[in-house]
Amino acid sequence: MSAAPPLASAPRPPRWPLPPFITATLGLHGAAAAAALALPGAWPWAAGAVAANHLAITAAGLWPRSTWLGPNVRRLPGGAAQVALTIDDGPDPEVTPAVLDLLAELGVRASFFCIAERARAQPALLRRIVAAGHSVQNHSLRHDHRFSLMGPRGLTREVGDAQALLADLSGVQPQAFRAPAGLRNPFLDPVLHALSLHLVSWTRRGFDTRTADADVVLARLSRGLAAGDILLLHDGNARRGASGRPLLLDVLPPLVARCRAAGLRLVTLAEALPPRHAAA
């Protein structure tokens, strides 16, 4: 398999390119200010345009699969018959070992989006994830629910400190970042760009932290399953079924079977994604 980039090999990122939506936003603010100064009677229209724009920015941040605020990997690149299984919010000292045992039985490698402070409390478990051939990715330092409200300094701390900690504990550099709950704001992409991190969302999610029925979660993940899909489950905050067993342990075997029946190979994000600035 393709390993994540060595710690010392991350290329120096090029200058951050303004996303078209952000460019348009800056232009709108400038035009609104100029209109309000030149035509005093126009200020209500200018203020309304700016307010509508801010609503659009908020909506883009609340839509996890939006590309308005910067690049967002929603499907695997290329046309290969492969899908990625991603597992969020761990490592969990009880659930993650059981998930690793099950993945070994199934012969499947996954990508674990780890919360860095949880990884710091479970360093041996993080190393076990890597040793088993799975991919460790960045899911922020603390999974703070105020993440999408943070400014550049707070986001740099949440993402950058997590990146450094996960790299130090695992020995490999994460290539991807997933925002807590998928929520973000316009200040995030410059931080990810500087750290050479892809923002990765998903194609299908099971809502397995809310739904206690494994069949329902399985149906959400496998309905219309297709090449390039990025599937989302959780080992941290894992919902348990009626038996008390973590739900994803009942979902994984039939999910893997359906992928294989569809001729789809499960790969890690480290295998599927090139470095963010590889072509720069």
Secondary structure, 3 states (H helix, E strand, C coil): CCCCCCCCCCCCCCCCCCCHHHHHHHHHHHHHHHHHHHCHHHHHHHHHHHHHHHHHHHHHHHCCCCCCCCCCECCCCCCCCEEEEEEEEECCCCHHHHHHHHHHHHCCCCEEEECHHHHHHCHHHHHHHHHCCCEEEECCCCCCCCHHHCCHHHHHHHHHHHHHHHHHHHCCCCCEECCHHHCCCCCHHHHHHHCCCEEECCCEECCCCCCCCHHHHHHHHHCCCCCCCEEEEECCCCCECCCCCEHHHHHHHHHHHHHHHCCCEEECHHHHCCCCCCCC
